[in-house]
Amino acid sequence: MEPVRQFISTIHPYDALPEDELTRVAGSFARREWREAETVYRHGGALDGLYMIESGAVEVTDANGGLVSQLSRGNSFGERGLLADGRAATTATVTRTGVLLTLPAPEFARLMTESPAFARFFRRGRFAGRGGADIATLKVADFLTRAPLSTGPDTSIAEAARIMREAGVSSLGITEGERLLGLVTIRDMSNRVVAEGRDPATPVREIMTADPITLPPSALGSDVLNAMMERRVGHLPVVEAGRFVGMVTQTDLTRVQAISTSVLIRDVAQAASVDEMAQVTARIPDLLVALVAAHQRHEVVTRLITDIADAVTRRLLRMAEARLGPPPAPYLWAACGSQGRQDQTGVSDQDNILILADGTDPADPYFERLARFVSDGLNAAGYVYCPGEMMATNPRWRQPRGVWRDYFRGWIDRPSPEAQMLASVMFDLRAIGGDAALLEGLQAETLGMASRNSIFVAHMISNALKHQPPLGLLRGFATIRSGEHRNHIDMKLNGVVPVADLARVYALQARLRPVNTRARLEAAEEAGVISGSGARDLIAAYDLIQSQRLENQAALARAGRRPDNYLSPSDLPDFERSHLRDAFVVVRSMQSALGQGKGALS
């Protein structure tokens, strides 16, 4: 038992177990040598327990024979099936002779119940709740929006004032190395310098507040509020392990409390110009940080952020009509892409079209000017022009309803690569402003036509398999190899898009009306397009991918950088990196099932 204990004590999550529990678990493992080419378990078969590789190598394949993973020393496998119905979700084959440890299924179940660290590791966050939180329950680390600003104790008062002015801050840490000695504020400059007639060349140590009260990054917002009220201070330095890491101010608290979707939408609705609107949308990264810090579910975060884009679009439409006069005919401004799916994050371009009432001249300069005004306004507000010109400014995407019907019919009857791409985009349409009836019947009619055309559906399935999760061999990731984002993965293109493509095909097959990706997956399960276990696995994988994407964007925003979709796997802790890869494995397995025509029902 001792060799097993020593081995598992170096592997997470066993290294988090108390000593007596670790000893008990080590005694529960069965140990056996397996020969090359032996099958550990087959897809659908009953599982004896959780497997771990002590030596040798194992290859894991999905139900259709597609390679999922190549595993080696320290890797576990079989947990997906154990967490579902006790039957294997994959097939595992030994590729190099070695020793496997088996933790019996009952012992695995006991640890899942009794050990939070063990459960967190193997559940991959699939059942984690994400309720709301207010400022009192947020951590101080979530308030920190910039690197700490500091200077040495021998800096002159005049130089310290200049540093604060140029940085636009009201306080300055006085440090020696990374150790905080004191604090100087604008109020100190007024009361201790100007009011007392001190020489500006005096060292700042003469006016600083020495040894100020500090808080760690793990403190809660309630700790900040209590300390500020009790000590009557407006600035609190944040210190971690003796290092000065940041400053929390009353302004930070006000900013956090003021950042909400309703406030931003109110400010958008009251904006008198495009410039004012751009000032409002510039606060979206702060909103993203606050929502992620409050542990809101990813579908809530993306919905709330998309609501702002909708409000901006509608305000621009009203401003356009005020400038151009009443429209000569009914129209509908519709969004596709991430706005259409209500999946927007901290970085989004614009994808939109205009559907005009039948009989309307698409060349009418009114609608051309309206489209240009709104699209330019969206770009100025941070929703950049679509690189593929999928915008209402393009005459092709500004047509009467009958032309749109012909577009859809042509794409369905003649599914070329371009038709597949365009159909994929247009199946995500959502009414934003104008006459919503222009889209409602058209959408239902198109779904019916498309789902009845087996050739078109087959092409859509093929199109949905083009974007692959970033899986490499040997438990690694297939990262970008060169350029600005070298060694990163694109969490949108290779993470979110493959799931969105799967969900769109499921919606097409069952004529499902939802446009949002997660809602489509839930509806697909209810309609029987995919099995309950397949749906739960895919939804859990999507939840983890989207959550990790948003957390990465929030981290970039907190660091003062523009949020993007690129994540470095090496920056993640081991267990988060492992679970993210497991989520990509689920997506690839579902793609494989769809490609084999099984729809994950096998």
C-alpha positions as CSV (number, residue, x, y, z in Angstrom):
1,M,0.0,0.0,0.0
2,E,2.8,2.4,0.8
3,P,4.1,2.7,-2.8
4,V,0.5,3.5,-3.9
5,R,0.2,6.1,-1.1
6,Q,3.4,7.8,-2.1
7,F,2.4,7.9,-5.7
8,I,-1.1,9.3,-5.3
9,S,0.1,11.8,-2.7
10,T,1.8,13.7,-5.5
11,I,-1.3,13.9,-7.7
12,H,-4.2,16.3,-7.5
13,P,-6.8,15.9,-6.0
14,Y,-5.4,13.2,-3.7
15,D,-2.8,15.6,-2.5
16,A,-5.6,17.7,-0.9
17,L,-6.8,14.8,1.2
18,P,-6.1,14.6,5.0
19,E,-3.4,12.1,6.0
20,D,-5.7,9.5,7.4
21,E,-8.1,9.8,4.4
22,L,-5.1,9.5,2.0
23,T,-4.1,6.3,3.7
24,R,-7.6,4.9,3.5
25,V,-7.9,5.7,-0.2
26,A,-4.5,4.3,-1.0
27,G,-5.6,1.0,0.5
28,S,-8.7,1.0,-1.7
29,F,-6.9,1.0,-5.0
30,A,-6.5,-2.3,-6.9
31,R,-3.1,-2.5,-8.7
32,R,-2.6,-4.6,-11.9
33,E,-0.2,-4.8,-14.8
34,W,-1.8,-4.4,-18.3
35,R,-0.3,-5.6,-21.5
36,E,-0.1,-3.5,-24.8
37,A,-3.3,-3.8,-26.9
38,E,-5.5,-4.9,-23.9
39,T,-8.8,-3.2,-23.6
40,V,-9.5,-1.7,-20.2
41,Y,-13.2,-1.0,-20.9
42,R,-15.4,-0.6,-24.0
43,H,-18.0,2.1,-24.7
44,G,-21.2,1.3,-23.0
45,G,-19.8,-1.3,-20.7
46,A,-20.1,-1.2,-16.9
47,L,-17.2,0.5,-15.1
48,D,-15.4,-1.1,-12.2
49,G,-14.2,2.2,-11.0
50,L,-11.9,5.1,-11.7
51,Y,-8.6,4.3,-13.4
52,M,-5.2,6.0,-12.9
53,I,-2.0,5.3,-14.8
54,E,1.0,4.5,-12.6
55,S,3.1,3.5,-15.6
56,G,2.6,2.8,-19.3
57,A,0.2,4.6,-21.7
58,V,-3.5,4.4,-22.6
59,E,-5.4,5.6,-25.7
60,V,-9.0,6.7,-25.2
61,T,-11.4,6.7,-28.2
62,D,-15.1,7.8,-28.6
63,A,-18.1,5.7,-29.6
64,N,-17.1,6.0,-33.2
65,G,-13.5,5.2,-32.9
66,G,-12.3,8.8,-33.0
67,L,-9.2,9.5,-30.9
68,V,-10.0,11.5,-27.7
69,S,-6.8,11.3,-25.7
70,Q,-3.4,9.7,-25.3
71,L,-2.8,9.3,-21.5
72,S,0.3,8.6,-19.5
73,R,1.6,8.5,-15.9
74,G,-0.6,10.3,-13.4
75,N,-3.7,10.6,-15.7
76,S,-7.1,9.4,-14.6
77,F,-9.9,8.2,-16.9
78,G,-13.4,6.7,-16.6
79,E,-14.9,9.5,-14.5
80,R,-17.4,10.7,-17.1
81,G,-19.2,7.3,-17.1
82,L,-19.0,7.0,-13.3
83,L,-20.6,10.5,-12.9
84,A,-23.4,9.6,-15.4
85,D,-24.9,6.0,-15.3
86,G,-21.9,3.9,-14.4
87,R,-21.2,2.9,-18.0
88,A,-18.2,3.9,-20.0
89,A,-18.6,6.9,-22.2
90,T,-15.5,6.0,-24.2
91,T,-13.2,3.0,-25.0
92,A,-9.8,2.8,-23.3
93,T,-7.0,0.6,-24.7
94,V,-3.4,0.1,-23.4
95,T,-0.8,1.3,-25.9
96,R,2.2,0.7,-23.8
97,T,2.5,-2.1,-21.1
98,G,2.3,-0.7,-17.6
99,V,0.5,-0.6,-14.3
100,L,-3.0,0.8,-13.8
101,L,-4.6,1.6,-10.4
102,T,-8.4,1.2,-10.0
103,L,-10.4,3.1,-7.4
104,P,-13.6,1.0,-6.9
105,A,-16.8,2.8,-7.9
106,P,-18.3,2.8,-4.4
107,E,-15.1,4.4,-3.0
108,F,-15.2,7.0,-5.9
109,A,-18.8,7.8,-5.0
110,R,-18.0,8.2,-1.3
111,L,-15.2,10.6,-2.1
112,M,-17.4,12.6,-4.4
113,T,-19.8,13.0,-1.5
114,E,-17.4,13.6,1.4
115,S,-14.4,15.4,-0.2
116,P,-15.2,18.9,-1.7
117,A,-11.8,19.1,-3.3
118,F,-12.2,15.7,-4.9
119,A,-15.7,16.5,-6.1
120,R,-14.6,19.9,-7.6
121,F,-11.9,18.2,-9.5
122,F,-13.9,15.5,-11.1
123,R,-17.2,17.3,-11.6
124,R,-15.4,19.9,-13.8
125,G,-17.8,22.5,-12.5
126,R,-20.8,20.9,-14.2
127,F,-23.2,21.5,-11.2
128,A,-21.7,24.6,-9.8
129,G,-24.2,27.3,-9.1
130,R,-23.6,30.9,-9.9
131,G,-25.9,33.1,-7.9
132,G,-25.8,36.8,-7.6
133,A,-23.8,38.8,-5.1
134,D,-23.7,42.4,-3.9
135,I,-20.7,44.6,-3.2
136,A,-20.5,43.4,0.4
137,T,-19.8,39.8,-0.7
138,L,-17.3,40.6,-3.5
139,K,-13.6,40.1,-2.7
140,V,-11.2,43.1,-2.6
141,A,-9.2,41.5,-5.4
142,D,-12.3,42.2,-7.6
143,F,-12.1,45.9,-7.0
144,L,-8.5,46.3,-8.1
145,T,-8.4,47.7,-11.6
146,R,-4.8,48.9,-12.0
147,A,-1.3,48.1,-10.8
148,P,-0.4,49.8,-7.5
149,L,1.0,53.3,-7.9
150,S,3.8,54.1,-5.4
151,T,7.0,56.0,-4.9
152,G,9.9,56.1,-2.4
153,P,9.9,58.0,0.9
154,D,12.6,60.4,-0.2
155,T,10.5,61.6,-3.2
156,S,9.7,65.3,-3.0
157,I,6.1,66.4,-2.2
158,A,6.0,68.2,-5.6
159,E,7.1,65.1,-7.5
160,A,4.6,63.0,-5.6
161,A,1.8,65.5,-6.5
162,R,2.9,65.4,-10.2
163,I,2.8,61.5,-10.2
164,M,-0.7,61.5,-8.8
165,R,-1.9,64.2,-11.3
166,E,-0.5,62.4,-14.3
167,A,-2.0,59.1,-13.2
168,G,-5.4,60.7,-12.4
169,V,-5.4,59.2,-8.9
170,S,-6.1,60.6,-5.4
171,S,-3.6,58.5,-3.4
172,L,-0.1,57.2,-3.6
173,G,1.6,54.4,-1.7
174,I,4.9,55.2,-0.1
175,T,7.1,52.1,-0.4
176,E,10.6,50.8,0.3
177,G,11.0,47.9,-2.2
178,E,7.6,46.2,-2.2
179,R,7.0,47.0,1.5
180,L,4.4,49.6,2.2
181,L,5.6,52.4,4.6
182,G,2.8,54.8,4.3
183,L,0.1,56.6,2.3
184,V,-0.3,60.1,0.8
185,T,-3.6,61.4,-0.5
186,I,-4.9,64.6,-2.2
187,R,-6.4,65.5,1.2
188,D,-2.9,65.3,2.7
189,M,-1.6,67.6,0.1
190,S,-4.2,70.2,1.0
191,N,-4.2,69.9,4.8
192,R,-0.5,69.2,5.4
193,V,1.2,71.1,2.6
194,V,-0.9,74.0,1.3
195,A,-2.6,74.8,4.6
196,E,0.7,74.6,6.6
197,G,2.8,76.3,3.9
198,R,5.3,73.4,3.6
199,D,8.1,73.6,1.1
200,P,7.2,71.4,-1.9
201,A,10.8,70.1,-2.0
202,T,10.2,68.4,1.4
203,P,10.4,64.6,1.3
204,V,7.0,63.0,1.1
205,R,7.8,60.9,4.2
206,E,7.1,64.1,6.2
207,I,3.4,64.2,5.3
208,M,2.5,60.6,4.7
209,T,0.2,58.6,7.0
210,A,2.6,56.0,8.3
211,D,1.6,52.3,8.8
212,P,-2.0,52.8,7.5
213,I,-4.6,50.2,8.0
214,T,-4.5,47.6,5.2
215,L,-6.5,44.7,3.9
216,P,-5.6,41.5,2.0
217,P,-7.0,40.8,-1.5
218,S,-9.1,38.0,0.1
219,A,-11.0,40.5,2.3
220,L,-14.7,41.1,1.4
221,G,-16.3,44.3,0.3
222,S,-18.1,44.4,3.7
223,D,-14.6,44.6,5.3
224,V,-13.8,47.7,3.2
225,L,-17.1,49.4,4.0
226,N,-16.7,48.7,7.7
227,A,-13.1,49.9,7.8
228,M,-13.8,53.1,5.9
229,M,-16.8,54.0,8.1
230,E,-15.1,53.1,11.4
231,R,-11.8,54.8,10.6
232,R,-13.3,57.6,8.5
233,V,-10.9,57.0,5.6
234,G,-11.5,57.0,1.9
235,H,-8.4,54.9,0.8
236,L,-7.4,51.4,1.9
237,P,-4.0,49.9,0.7
238,V,-4.1,46.2,-0.2
239,V,-1.2,44.2,1.0
240,E,-0.5,40.5,0.3
241,A,2.4,38.6,2.0
242,G,4.1,41.9,2.8
243,R,3.8,43.3,-0.7
244,F,1.8,46.4,-1.7
245,V,-0.5,45.2,-4.4
246,G,-3.2,47.8,-4.8
247,M,-5.5,50.5,-3.5
248,V,-9.2,50.5,-2.9
249,T,-11.0,53.8,-2.8
250,Q,-14.5,55.2,-2.2
251,T,-14.5,55.8,-6.0
252,D,-13.9,52.1,-6.6
253,L,-16.9,51.3,-4.4
254,T,-19.1,53.8,-6.2
255,R,-18.0,52.5,-9.6
256,V,-18.8,48.9,-8.6
257,Q,-22.2,49.9,-7.3
258,A,-23.0,52.1,-10.3
259,I,-22.0,49.4,-12.9
260,S,-25.2,47.5,-13.7
261,T,-27.0,46.6,-16.9
262,S,-30.0,48.7,-16.0
263,V,-27.8,51.8,-15.3
264,L,-26.0,51.4,-18.6
265,I,-29.2,50.9,-20.6
266,R,-30.7,53.9,-18.9
267,D,-27.6,56.0,-19.9
268,V,-27.8,54.6,-23.5
269,A,-31.5,55.6,-23.8
270,Q,-30.7,59.1,-22.6
271,A,-27.6,59.6,-24.7
272,A,-28.0,62.7,-26.9
273,S,-25.2,61.8,-29.3
274,V,-23.1,58.9,-30.6
275,D,-20.2,60.2,-28.6
276,E,-22.2,60.0,-25.4
277,M,-23.3,56.5,-26.2
278,A,-19.6,55.5,-26.8
279,Q,-18.8,56.8,-23.3
280,V,-21.5,54.5,-21.9
281,T,-20.4,51.3,-23.8
282,A,-16.8,52.0,-22.7
283,R,-17.9,50.9,-19.3
284,I,-18.9,47.4,-20.5
285,P,-15.5,45.9,-19.5
286,D,-16.2,47.2,-15.9
287,L,-19.6,45.5,-16.1
288,L,-18.0,42.3,-17.3
289,V,-15.6,42.3,-14.4
290,A,-18.4,43.0,-11.9
291,L,-20.6,40.2,-13.3
292,V,-17.8,37.7,-13.3
293,A,-16.7,38.7,-9.8
294,A,-20.3,38.2,-8.6
295,H,-20.2,34.6,-10.0
296,Q,-23.1,35.2,-12.4
297,R,-23.7,32.3,-14.8
298,H,-22.2,32.8,-18.2
299,E,-25.6,32.8,-19.9
300,V,-26.7,35.6,-17.6
301,V,-23.5,37.6,-18.2
302,T,-23.7,37.3,-22.0
303,R,-27.5,38.0,-22.0
304,L,-27.0,41.2,-19.9
305,I,-24.1,42.4,-22.1
306,T,-26.2,41.7,-25.3
307,D,-29.1,43.7,-23.8
308,I,-26.8,46.7,-23.9
309,A,-26.0,46.2,-27.6
310,D,-29.8,45.9,-28.3
311,A,-30.4,49.1,-26.5
312,V,-27.6,50.9,-28.4
313,T,-29.1,49.6,-31.7
314,R,-32.6,50.8,-30.9
315,R,-31.4,54.2,-29.7
316,L,-29.4,54.6,-32.9
317,L,-32.5,53.7,-34.9
318,R,-34.6,56.3,-33.1
319,M,-31.8,58.9,-33.7
320,A,-31.7,58.0,-37.4
321,E,-35.5,58.4,-37.8
322,A,-35.3,61.7,-36.0
323,R,-32.7,62.9,-38.5
324,L,-34.1,61.3,-41.6
325,G,-37.8,61.5,-40.9
326,P,-40.4,58.7,-40.7
327,P,-39.5,55.6,-42.8
328,P,-41.3,55.3,-46.1
329,A,-42.2,51.7,-45.4
330,P,-42.1,49.2,-42.5
331,Y,-38.7,47.6,-41.8
332,L,-37.0,45.3,-39.4
333,W,-33.5,45.6,-38.1
334,A,-32.3,42.1,-37.2
335,A,-29.1,40.9,-35.6
336,C,-27.3,37.7,-36.3
337,G,-24.0,36.3,-34.9
338,S,-23.4,36.6,-31.2
339,Q,-25.9,39.4,-30.8
340,G,-28.5,37.4,-32.5
341,R,-27.8,34.4,-30.1
342,Q,-27.5,36.8,-27.1
343,D,-24.0,35.5,-26.5
344,Q,-22.0,38.7,-26.6
345,T,-19.0,39.1,-24.3
346,G,-16.5,41.9,-23.8
347,V,-15.5,41.9,-27.4
348,S,-17.9,41.9,-30.3
349,D,-18.2,43.0,-33.9
350,Q,-21.6,43.7,-35.5
351,D,-23.6,41.4,-37.7
352,N,-27.0,42.8,-38.9
353,I,-29.5,43.0,-41.7
354,L,-32.5,45.0,-42.8
355,I,-35.7,43.2,-43.9
356,L,-38.0,45.6,-45.7
357,A,-41.7,45.2,-46.3
358,D,-42.6,43.7,-49.7
359,G,-43.0,46.3,-52.4
360,T,-40.3,48.5,-50.9
361,D,-37.5,49.6,-53.3
362,P,-34.3,48.3,-51.7
363,A,-32.4,51.1,-53.4
364,D,-34.4,53.7,-51.6
365,P,-31.8,56.2,-50.2
366,Y,-33.7,56.5,-46.9
367,F,-32.8,52.9,-45.9
368,E,-29.2,53.2,-47.2
369,R,-28.7,56.3,-45.0
370,L,-30.4,54.7,-42.0
371,A,-28.2,51.6,-42.3
372,R,-25.1,53.7,-42.6
373,F,-26.0,55.9,-39.6
374,V,-26.7,52.9,-37.4
375,S,-23.7,50.9,-38.5
376,D,-21.4,53.8,-38.1
377,G,-22.8,54.5,-34.7
378,L,-22.4,50.9,-33.6
379,N,-18.7,51.0,-34.7
380,A,-18.1,54.2,-32.8
381,A,-19.7,52.5,-29.7
382,G,-17.2,49.6,-29.9
383,Y,-19.2,47.2,-32.0
384,V,-16.7,47.2,-34.9
385,Y,-17.6,46.7,-38.5
386,C,-18.1,43.0,-39.6
387,P,-15.0,41.9,-41.6
388,G,-17.2,39.9,-43.9
389,E,-19.6,42.9,-44.4
390,M,-22.5,41.0,-43.0
391,M,-24.2,44.4,-42.3
392,A,-27.2,46.3,-43.4
393,T,-24.9,48.8,-45.2
394,N,-24.3,46.0,-47.8
395,P,-27.1,46.3,-50.4
396,R,-27.2,42.5,-50.5
397,W,-28.4,42.4,-46.9
398,R,-30.9,45.2,-47.2
399,Q,-33.8,43.6,-49.1
400,P,-37.6,43.1,-49.1
401,R,-39.0,40.2,-47.3
402,G,-39.7,38.3,-50.5
403,V,-36.1,38.5,-51.6
404,W,-35.0,37.2,-48.2
405,R,-37.4,34.2,-48.7
406,D,-35.7,33.6,-52.1
407,Y,-32.3,33.8,-50.5
408,F,-33.2,31.1,-48.0
409,R,-34.8,28.9,-50.6
410,G,-31.8,29.2,-52.8
411,W,-29.3,28.3,-50.0
412,I,-31.4,25.3,-49.1
413,D,-32.0,24.0,-52.6
414,R,-28.3,24.6,-53.7
415,P,-26.2,24.2,-50.6
416,S,-22.8,25.5,-51.8
417,P,-20.1,26.2,-49.2
418,E,-21.1,29.9,-49.3
419,A,-24.7,28.9,-48.9
420,Q,-23.9,26.8,-45.9
421,M,-22.0,29.7,-44.3
422,L,-24.7,32.2,-45.0
423,A,-27.5,29.9,-43.8
424,S,-25.6,29.3,-40.6
425,V,-25.5,33.0,-39.9
426,M,-29.1,33.6,-40.9
427,F,-30.5,30.8,-38.7
428,D,-29.3,33.0,-35.8
429,L,-31.4,36.0,-36.7
430,R,-33.2,37.9,-33.9
431,A,-35.5,41.0,-34.2
432,I,-34.0,44.1,-32.6
433,G,-35.9,47.2,-33.8
434,G,-38.8,47.8,-36.2
435,D,-41.6,45.4,-37.3
436,A,-40.8,42.0,-35.7
437,A,-43.6,40.4,-37.8
438,L,-41.4,40.7,-40.9
439,L,-39.1,38.0,-39.4
440,E,-41.5,35.7,-37.4
441,G,-43.2,33.9,-40.3
442,L,-40.1,33.9,-42.4
443,Q,-38.1,32.1,-39.7
444,A,-40.6,29.3,-39.2
445,E,-41.1,28.8,-42.9
446,T,-37.3,28.6,-43.4
447,L,-36.8,26.1,-40.6
448,G,-39.5,23.9,-42.1
449,M,-38.0,24.0,-45.6
450,A,-34.5,23.3,-44.4
451,S,-35.4,20.4,-42.0
452,R,-37.2,18.6,-44.8
453,N,-34.2,18.8,-47.2
454,S,-31.9,15.9,-46.2
455,I,-29.2,17.0,-48.6
456,F,-29.1,20.5,-47.1
457,V,-29.1,19.1,-43.5
458,A,-26.2,16.8,-44.5
459,H,-24.3,19.9,-45.8
460,M,-25.0,21.8,-42.6
461,I,-23.7,18.9,-40.5
462,S,-20.5,18.9,-42.6
463,N,-20.2,22.7,-42.1
464,A,-20.7,22.2,-38.3
465,L,-17.7,19.9,-38.1
466,K,-15.2,22.4,-39.7
467,H,-14.3,24.1,-36.4
468,Q,-12.5,21.6,-34.2
469,P,-11.8,21.9,-30.5
470,P,-8.1,22.7,-29.8
471,L,-7.0,19.2,-28.7
472,G,-3.5,18.0,-29.1
473,L,-2.1,14.6,-28.3
474,L,-0.6,13.6,-24.9
475,R,-3.2,15.5,-22.9
476,G,-2.1,18.8,-24.5
477,F,-3.8,21.6,-26.4
478,A,-3.3,22.5,-30.1
479,T,-2.3,26.1,-29.6
480,I,-1.6,28.8,-32.1
481,R,1.9,28.3,-33.4
482,S,3.0,31.7,-34.5
483,G,2.1,35.4,-34.4
484,E,0.8,37.7,-31.7
485,H,-1.2,34.9,-30.1
486,R,1.4,32.1,-30.2
487,N,0.9,29.4,-27.6
488,H,-2.7,30.5,-27.0
489,I,-6.1,29.0,-27.9
490,D,-9.0,30.9,-29.5
491,M,-11.8,30.3,-27.0
492,K,-14.4,31.6,-29.5
493,L,-13.4,30.0,-32.8
494,N,-12.3,26.7,-31.3
495,G,-14.3,26.6,-28.1
496,V,-17.7,28.4,-28.4
497,V,-18.2,28.2,-32.2
498,P,-18.1,24.3,-32.4
499,V,-20.8,24.1,-29.7
500,A,-22.9,26.8,-31.4
501,D,-22.6,24.9,-34.7
502,L,-23.8,21.7,-33.1
503,A,-26.7,23.5,-31.4
504,R,-27.7,25.0,-34.7
505,V,-27.9,21.7,-36.4
506,Y,-29.9,20.2,-33.6
507,A,-32.3,23.1,-33.9
508,L,-32.6,22.6,-37.6
509,Q,-33.2,18.8,-37.3
510,A,-36.1,19.3,-34.8
511,R,-37.3,22.8,-36.1
512,L,-36.6,24.4,-32.7
513,R,-37.3,28.1,-32.4
514,P,-34.7,29.2,-29.8
515,V,-31.7,31.0,-31.2
516,N,-29.5,31.1,-28.0
517,T,-27.0,28.3,-28.0
518,R,-27.6,27.0,-24.5
519,A,-31.4,27.2,-25.0
520,R,-31.1,25.2,-28.2
521,L,-29.2,22.5,-26.4
522,E,-31.8,22.3,-23.7
523,A,-34.6,22.2,-26.3
524,A,-32.8,19.6,-28.3
525,E,-32.7,17.3,-25.2
526,E,-36.4,17.9,-24.6
527,A,-37.2,17.1,-28.2
528,G,-35.1,13.9,-28.1
529,V,-32.7,15.1,-30.8
530,I,-29.8,14.2,-28.4
531,S,-29.9,11.9,-25.4
532,G,-30.2,13.2,-21.9
533,S,-26.6,12.2,-21.0
534,G,-25.3,13.7,-24.3
535,A,-27.1,16.9,-23.6
536,R,-26.0,17.2,-20.0
537,D,-22.3,16.5,-21.0
538,L,-22.4,19.0,-23.8
539,I,-24.2,21.7,-21.7
540,A,-21.7,21.2,-18.9
541,A,-18.8,21.4,-21.4
542,Y,-20.2,24.6,-22.9
543,D,-20.7,26.1,-19.5
544,L,-17.1,25.5,-18.6
545,I,-15.7,26.8,-21.9
546,Q,-17.8,30.0,-21.8
547,S,-17.1,30.6,-18.1
548,Q,-13.4,30.2,-18.6
549,R,-13.6,32.5,-21.6
550,L,-15.4,35.2,-19.6
551,E,-13.0,34.8,-16.6
552,N,-10.1,35.3,-19.0
553,Q,-11.7,38.4,-20.5
554,A,-12.4,39.8,-17.0
555,A,-8.8,39.3,-16.0
556,L,-7.6,41.2,-19.0
557,A,-10.1,44.0,-18.3
558,R,-8.9,44.2,-14.7
559,A,-5.3,44.5,-15.9
560,G,-6.4,47.5,-18.1
561,R,-6.2,45.5,-21.3
562,R,-8.8,45.1,-24.0
563,P,-10.7,41.8,-23.6
564,D,-10.1,39.2,-26.3
565,N,-10.8,35.6,-26.9
566,Y,-7.2,34.3,-26.6
567,L,-6.3,32.2,-23.6
568,S,-2.9,30.7,-22.7
569,P,-3.5,27.2,-21.2
570,S,-0.2,27.4,-19.4
571,D,-1.6,30.2,-17.3
572,L,-4.2,27.9,-15.8
573,P,-3.8,25.8,-12.7
574,D,-3.3,22.1,-13.5
575,F,-6.8,21.0,-12.6
576,E,-8.5,23.9,-14.5
577,R,-6.4,23.1,-17.5
578,S,-7.3,19.4,-17.2
579,H,-11.0,20.1,-17.0
580,L,-11.0,22.6,-19.9
581,R,-9.4,19.9,-22.0
582,D,-12.1,17.4,-20.8
583,A,-14.7,19.9,-21.9
584,F,-13.1,20.0,-25.4
585,V,-13.1,16.2,-25.5
586,V,-16.9,16.2,-24.9
587,V,-17.4,18.6,-27.8
588,R,-15.2,16.5,-30.1
589,S,-17.1,13.4,-29.1
590,M,-20.4,15.0,-29.9
591,Q,-19.1,16.2,-33.2
592,S,-18.0,12.7,-34.0
593,A,-21.4,11.3,-33.1
594,L,-23.1,13.9,-35.3
595,G,-20.7,13.1,-38.2
596,Q,-21.5,9.4,-37.9
597,G,-25.2,10.2,-38.1
598,K,-25.9,9.0,-34.6
599,G,-26.8,12.3,-33.0
600,A,-25.4,11.1,-29.6
601,L,-28.4,8.8,-29.2
602,S,-26.3,5.6,-29.3
